[in-house]
Structures are given as C-alpha cells and as structure tokens.
Amino acid sequence: MMKNQILDTIAAYPVIPVFYHDEVEICINVLKACYEGGIRVFEFVNRGAAATENFKALMAYKVEHFPDLKLGIGTILDTEAAKKFIKLGTEFLVSPIFTQELAKLAKEKGILWIPGCMTPSEIAAAMHAGCGFIKLFPGETLGTGFLKSIKPLFPTVKFMPTGGVDVTQSNIQNWFEAGVSAVGLGSKLFVKNQTGFDYQAISQNCRNLLSWVKK
C-alpha cells in the first residue's frame, strides 16, 4: 500500500530534490525551502559522516510539520545501510546501482526501491527482480537520446534521470518529452549566494520546475 502511495505522490510531484549536508540546520532549512516551493518527495543521501543523525532529524521534522511529504534515503549501496534506514522510517530507498540482494530486501520489506541503471542489461535485470521504477544514472552521460532508444524495449518501466538534470525549462521539457516519469535534481537546484544557501531562490526553482513539468 505504502509503495503505491509513494508512486502516486511521485507521479503528482515528479521533481525530486537530492541533497546532503553535514549541518543539520541547513538540511532542515533546505527541506523547508523545497516544501514551500511545492515539493512533496525529497531524497536525502547517505553520503557523509552525519547522514544517519541528520536523516533522523529530518524525519522527525517531517513527521511533525510536513506529514504529506515523502522522505527517502539515497546512495544505498548495500543491505546493511538499507536495513538501518528502514529502521529509521525511510519511506523509499534509492541507489546508484542494482543488486539482487537489495531487490530481495526491498521486496521482503514491501518498500519502494529505485535502483540506478546505465545499460539495457541492468534495466532488464532490475525489471525482472520486480523494480518498476528505475533511476537512469548518470543522467548527463546517458542523455535523452539513450532514453528514447531504450524506452520501447521497456514499456512498463518508469524512468527517473538523476545527475546533470538542469533547472532550465528546455532541459526539463526535453527529458519529459523523451518519456521520463520524474527527475532527480542535485546541486543545480540548490542555489547559493555570498552567505550560503539562498532559500528563497531554492523555493522559486522548485516552483518553476513543477510548473514546467505540468506543461
């Protein structure tokens, strides 16, 4: 049930910020800025020493303030990490890779797992392991031409490029015209100014992206 709810939320809000920072306050402020910009699916990544503690804090903040937000964890490379974040309440898992072990665990736990794939063979392996939603990674290397070529081979699979997706209308529309179901955005989304992150600009980026997707 939960898995379908998250897929429905992604379908309705197909722009997913992908973020990590060592400072918990910055993590919460970025989450708030994205939420204010209309984001309802957010991927925090397991990419630094403070990942576990900061994820706990984000999850507590989300539960209290943004109950309709879906919060997941990315950069999951093994089942040990997956189990740890499942215990902490993650609502979905994202990986830059595909492994049978992670597919099996996600199936057992009934949790949405979005594996990263780069070749038709990897996509086929993920599909046969029960993954219907796949991250194209790295997106900038593969590009829209790759997706257009392979989409007819996998008509039932939904794709999300991550890495190199830009915050421009033309880039977003090119990806959606090529047939993606969502986009994951990293550094290009998180604008900085002289003093640090520009939270108003981040909110505006999110609003722009969601409006372009709806077109």
C-alpha positions as CSV (number, residue, x, y, z in Angstrom):
1,M,0.0,0.0,0.0
2,M,2.7,2.4,1.1
3,K,4.7,1.7,-2.0
4,N,1.8,2.6,-4.3
5,Q,1.1,5.8,-2.3
6,I,4.7,6.9,-2.8
7,L,4.5,6.1,-6.6
8,D,1.3,8.2,-6.7
9,T,3.0,11.1,-4.9
10,I,5.9,10.9,-7.3
11,A,3.5,10.9,-10.3
12,A,1.8,14.0,-8.9
13,Y,5.0,15.8,-7.9
14,P,7.7,14.4,-10.3
15,V,10.5,16.7,-9.2
16,I,12.7,15.1,-6.5
17,P,15.5,17.1,-4.8
18,V,18.6,15.1,-3.9
19,F,20.5,16.6,-1.1
20,Y,23.1,16.1,1.6
21,H,24.8,18.5,4.1
22,D,26.8,17.9,7.3
23,E,25.0,20.6,9.1
24,V,21.5,19.6,10.3
25,E,20.1,23.1,10.4
26,I,21.0,23.6,6.7
27,C,19.3,20.2,5.9
28,I,16.1,21.3,7.6
29,N,16.2,24.7,6.0
30,V,16.7,23.2,2.5
31,L,13.8,20.8,3.2
32,K,11.6,23.7,4.2
33,A,12.5,25.7,1.2
34,C,11.7,22.8,-1.1
35,Y,8.4,22.1,0.6
36,E,7.5,25.8,0.3
37,G,8.3,25.5,-3.4
38,G,5.7,22.7,-3.8
39,I,8.0,19.7,-3.4
40,R,6.4,16.6,-1.9
41,V,9.1,13.9,-2.5
42,F,12.6,14.5,-1.1
43,E,15.7,12.3,-1.3
44,F,18.3,12.8,1.4
45,V,21.6,11.0,0.5
46,N,23.7,8.7,2.6
47,R,26.9,10.4,1.6
48,G,28.6,11.8,4.7
49,A,29.5,11.2,8.3
50,A,26.4,12.9,9.6
51,A,24.0,11.1,7.2
52,T,22.3,8.9,9.9
53,E,21.9,11.6,12.5
54,N,20.7,14.2,10.0
55,F,18.2,11.8,8.4
56,K,16.8,11.1,11.9
57,A,16.4,14.9,12.5
58,L,14.8,15.4,9.0
59,M,12.4,12.5,9.6
60,A,11.3,13.9,13.0
61,Y,10.8,17.4,11.4
62,K,8.8,15.9,8.5
63,V,6.6,13.9,10.8
64,E,5.8,17.0,12.9
65,H,5.5,19.7,10.2
66,F,5.1,18.0,6.7
67,P,3.2,14.8,7.1
68,D,2.3,14.7,3.4
69,L,5.9,14.8,2.3
70,K,7.6,11.5,1.3
71,L,11.1,11.4,2.6
72,G,13.6,8.8,1.3
73,I,17.2,7.9,1.5
74,G,19.6,7.7,-1.4
75,T,23.1,6.4,-2.2
76,I,22.2,3.0,-0.6
77,L,24.9,0.6,-1.7
78,D,24.3,-2.5,0.4
79,T,21.6,-4.2,2.5
80,E,23.2,-3.2,5.8
81,A,22.7,0.5,5.0
82,A,19.2,-0.2,3.7
83,K,18.1,-2.0,6.9
84,K,19.5,0.8,9.1
85,F,17.5,3.5,7.2
86,I,14.3,1.3,7.0
87,K,14.5,1.1,10.8
88,L,14.7,4.9,10.9
89,G,11.5,5.2,9.0
90,T,12.6,5.9,5.4
91,E,9.7,5.9,3.0
92,F,11.7,4.8,0.0
93,L,15.3,3.8,-1.0
94,V,17.4,5.0,-3.9
95,S,20.7,3.5,-5.2
96,P,23.2,4.4,-7.9
97,I,23.4,0.7,-8.6
98,F,21.4,-2.5,-9.0
99,T,22.0,-5.6,-6.9
100,Q,19.9,-8.7,-6.4
101,E,20.4,-8.5,-2.6
102,L,18.8,-5.1,-2.4
103,A,16.0,-6.1,-4.7
104,K,15.3,-9.1,-2.4
105,L,15.4,-7.0,0.7
106,A,13.1,-4.3,-0.7
107,K,10.6,-7.0,-1.8
108,E,10.6,-8.6,1.7
109,K,10.1,-5.2,3.4
110,G,7.5,-4.1,0.9
111,I,9.4,-0.8,0.4
112,L,9.8,1.1,-2.8
113,W,13.4,0.8,-4.1
114,I,14.6,2.8,-7.0
115,P,17.9,1.2,-8.3
116,G,20.3,3.1,-10.6
117,C,20.9,1.5,-14.0
118,M,23.1,2.5,-17.0
119,T,22.6,-0.3,-19.6
120,P,19.7,-2.2,-21.1
121,S,21.0,-5.4,-19.3
122,E,20.9,-3.7,-15.9
123,I,17.4,-2.3,-16.6
124,A,16.2,-5.8,-17.6
125,A,17.8,-7.4,-14.5
126,A,16.1,-4.7,-12.3
127,M,12.7,-5.2,-14.1
128,H,12.9,-9.0,-13.7
129,A,13.7,-8.5,-10.0
130,G,10.4,-6.6,-9.6
131,C,11.6,-3.0,-9.9
132,G,9.2,-0.9,-11.9
133,F,10.8,2.5,-11.2
134,I,14.4,2.9,-12.3
135,K,16.9,5.7,-11.9
136,L,18.9,6.5,-15.0
137,F,22.3,7.3,-13.7
138,P,24.4,9.3,-14.6
139,G,21.7,11.2,-16.4
140,E,24.0,13.7,-18.1
141,T,26.2,10.9,-19.6
142,L,23.2,8.9,-20.9
143,G,21.1,11.8,-22.1
144,T,17.6,11.9,-23.6
145,G,18.7,10.1,-26.8
146,F,19.5,7.0,-24.8
147,L,16.2,7.0,-23.1
148,K,14.3,7.4,-26.4
149,S,16.2,4.4,-27.8
150,I,15.5,2.0,-24.9
151,K,12.0,3.1,-23.9
152,P,10.2,0.9,-26.5
153,L,12.1,-2.1,-25.0
154,F,10.7,-1.5,-21.5
155,P,7.2,-0.1,-22.0
156,T,6.1,-0.9,-18.4
157,V,9.1,0.6,-16.7
158,K,9.1,4.2,-15.3
159,F,12.4,6.2,-15.5
160,M,13.9,9.0,-13.5
161,P,17.2,10.6,-14.6
162,T,19.5,11.9,-11.9
163,G,22.8,13.7,-12.4
164,G,23.1,16.5,-14.8
165,V,19.4,17.4,-14.9
166,D,19.3,21.2,-15.3
167,V,17.0,23.8,-13.8
168,T,16.0,25.2,-17.3
169,Q,12.7,24.8,-18.9
170,S,14.2,23.4,-22.1
171,N,16.2,20.7,-20.3
172,I,13.2,19.6,-18.1
173,Q,10.8,19.5,-21.1
174,N,13.4,17.5,-23.2
175,W,13.5,14.9,-20.5
176,F,9.7,14.6,-20.1
177,E,9.3,14.6,-23.9
178,A,11.8,11.7,-24.0
179,G,9.5,9.8,-21.6
180,V,10.7,10.1,-18.1
181,S,8.2,9.9,-15.2
182,A,10.2,12.1,-12.8
183,V,13.6,13.9,-12.5
184,G,16.1,13.9,-9.6
185,L,17.9,17.2,-9.1
186,G,21.1,17.8,-7.1
187,S,23.5,20.7,-6.9
188,K,21.9,22.8,-9.7
189,L,18.7,23.1,-7.7
190,F,20.4,24.4,-4.5
191,V,21.4,28.0,-5.3
192,K,23.9,29.7,-3.1
193,N,24.7,33.4,-2.5
194,Q,27.5,35.1,-0.6
195,T,26.3,34.0,2.8
196,G,25.4,30.3,1.9
197,F,22.2,28.7,0.6
198,D,19.6,31.1,-1.0
199,Y,16.5,29.5,0.4
200,Q,14.1,31.8,-1.5
201,A,15.8,31.0,-4.8
202,I,15.6,27.3,-4.0
203,S,11.9,27.6,-3.4
204,Q,11.5,29.5,-6.7
205,N,13.5,26.9,-8.6
206,C,11.1,24.2,-7.2
207,R,8.0,26.2,-8.2
208,N,9.5,26.7,-11.7
209,L,10.3,23.1,-12.2
210,L,6.9,21.9,-11.1
211,S,5.2,24.4,-13.4
212,W,7.3,23.3,-16.4
213,V,6.6,19.6,-15.7
214,K,2.8,20.3,-15.6
215,K,3.1,21.9,-19.1
